[in-house]
Amino acid sequence: MARKEPPPKLNRVPELLRENERSQRWLAKKLGISANAMNSISQQKAQPLERLFQIAEILGCSITDVINVDYKPDLKDKHSK
């Protein structure tokens, strides 16, 4: 059985929370979302753009601090199939 690769790292939410000494639960409460929804964002399973902007505002940083600007999808593979 093939090993499932982890999702690409699209956001830096977990790192920013650690840097600000805050928890996912704290951020979920500030955003007015469930802990499960916050976990999906932190684990790269959901990337709601509006929420990422809200996270930047709450944490007092730029959206470019929240998103992983170094992530570059390999578009050649997707278009060749």
C-alpha positions in Angstrom: 0.0 0.0 0.0 1.4 3.4 -1.0 2.2 5.8 1.8 -0.1 8.8 1.9 1.9 12.1 1.6 1.0 14.9 4.1 -0.9 17.8 2.6 1.3 20.7 1.4 2.1 23.3 3.9 -0.1 26.2 2.7 -0.3 28.3 5.8 1.9 29.1 8.8 -0.9 29.2 11.4 0.6 26.6 13.8 4.0 28.4 13.8 2.4 31.8 14.3 0.3 30.5 17.3 3.5 29.1 18.9 5.3 32.4 18.3 2.4 34.3 19.9 2.0 31.8 22.7 -1.6 31.2 21.8 -3.6 28.0 21.3 -5.8 26.8 18.4 -8.7 27.0 20.9 -8.1 30.6 21.6 -7.9 31.5 17.9 -11.1 29.5 17.2 -12.9 31.4 19.8 -11.7 34.7 18.4 -12.8 33.7 14.9 -16.1 32.3 16.1 -15.5 28.9 14.6 -15.4 25.4 16.1 -12.3 23.7 17.3 -12.7 21.2 14.5 -12.8 23.9 11.9 -9.7 25.5 13.4 -7.9 22.2 13.4 -8.6 21.7 9.7 -7.0 25.1 9.0 -4.0 24.2 11.2 -3.6 20.8 9.6 -3.7 22.3 6.0 -7.0 20.5 5.2 -9.0 23.7 4.8 -7.7 27.1 3.5 -10.5 29.5 3.7 -9.0 32.7 2.4 -11.3 35.0 4.3 -10.4 33.2 7.6 -6.7 33.5 6.8 -7.1 37.3 6.5 -9.0 37.3 9.8 -6.2 35.3 11.4 -3.6 37.9 10.2 -5.7 40.7 11.7 -6.2 38.9 15.0 -2.5 38.0 15.3 -1.4 41.5 14.2 0.6 40.4 11.2 0.5 40.5 7.4 -1.4 38.0 5.3 2.1 37.1 3.8 3.1 36.0 7.3 0.1 33.7 7.4 0.4 32.1 4.0 3.4 30.0 3.0 4.7 32.2 0.2 7.5 29.6 -0.5 4.9 27.0 -1.5 5.0 26.5 -5.2 2.7 23.8 -6.6 4.1 21.7 -9.4 1.6 22.6 -12.1 3.4 20.7 -14.9 2.3 17.3 -13.3 -1.3 18.4 -12.9 -1.7 19.6 -16.5 0.1 16.6 -18.1 -2.4 14.1 -16.9 
